[in-house]
Amino acid sequence: MAQSLIACVSTPPPAPEHMSRTQVETAPADLQLLCASSVAKASGVDSAKILPVSSSKIDSKTYQVELDAGGKKTSCLVDTEGNVKSVEPI
C-alpha cells in the first residue's frame, strides 16, 4: 500500500501590532471611573448602577467613554489629566 503525505500551507497570523483589535487604545480605569462619577452627578442615577461599556482614544489627550447609566446610554469625554470635558446622552 502506498501512503501519501499531504501538507497544508497556511499563512502565519499577523503580528499583534497589526491586528485590528489592538489598534484601539482604551481609557485607563481611573478615567473611566471619573466619567462614571460625572454621569452619576449629571443624571441623578446611583453611581453603583453606572457601568462603562466601551472606551477609545480620540486623540493624544482625549478619551471617549461610553457608559450605561441604569439603561440609558451616555457618552463622556475626558482628557488625560482627568478633566471631564462633556457628558451627553447617546
N, C-alpha and C positions, 0 to 999 in steps of 0.2 A: 504494500500500500504506500502510495506516495502522499505525503502530507505537505501542505503548503503553509507558509507563514505569511500572514497579511499584517501589514503595519499601517497604522493611521498616523498621518502627519497633521498636527494641529498647530495653530498659531499660539504662541505664549500670550498670557494676558498682559494688558498694558501695565506699565509701572503705576504705582498708587497715585503719583502726582499727575498722571494723565487720565485718571478715571474721573468721570463727571461728578460722582458723589463727593469727591474730596475737594472739588473746586469751590464749594460754598463754605465760608467760614462763619460759624455760629457765634452768637453773642456769649460772652462769659456769663457764668451763673449769677454773679453778683449784679450784673447789669440787667439780667432777666428779672431778678428779684426786685430791683428798683422800679422796673416797669410795672411789675405786678402790684407793688405798693401804690404807685401813681394811679393805676387803673382803679384800684380799690377806693382811693380817695375821690376820684372823679365820678365814679359810678355809684358809690354807696353800697357796693357789693362786699360782703365779708371777704377779706383777703385770703382766707383759707379755701375759698371757692374759686380763686383765680389761678389758672394754670397756663404757663407758657406752652404754646403748641408748636411754634417754629420760630426760627430767627435766622437772620442773614446779615452779612456786612454790606452796607450800601456804598460806602466809600471808606477812605483810610481812617476816618474818625467817627463814623456813624453806623449804628446797627438798627435794624428794624426787628422788633419782637412782636409776634402775633400771639394773642392770649385769648383764652376762653374765660369770660367773666360770668359765671353762672349761666352759661348757654348763649351769651352774647359775644360775638367775635369782636375783638378790639386790636388795633394796631398802635404800637408805641415806637417812637424814635428816640434813641438815647445815644449820647456821644461817649467816647472812650474815657472821658473824665467823670462820667456818672451823672451828667446833666440830662434830664428828660426834656426833649425838645417838643414832643407832641404826643397826645393820646387821642385817638379817634376811633369811632366805631367803623367796622368794615361792612 
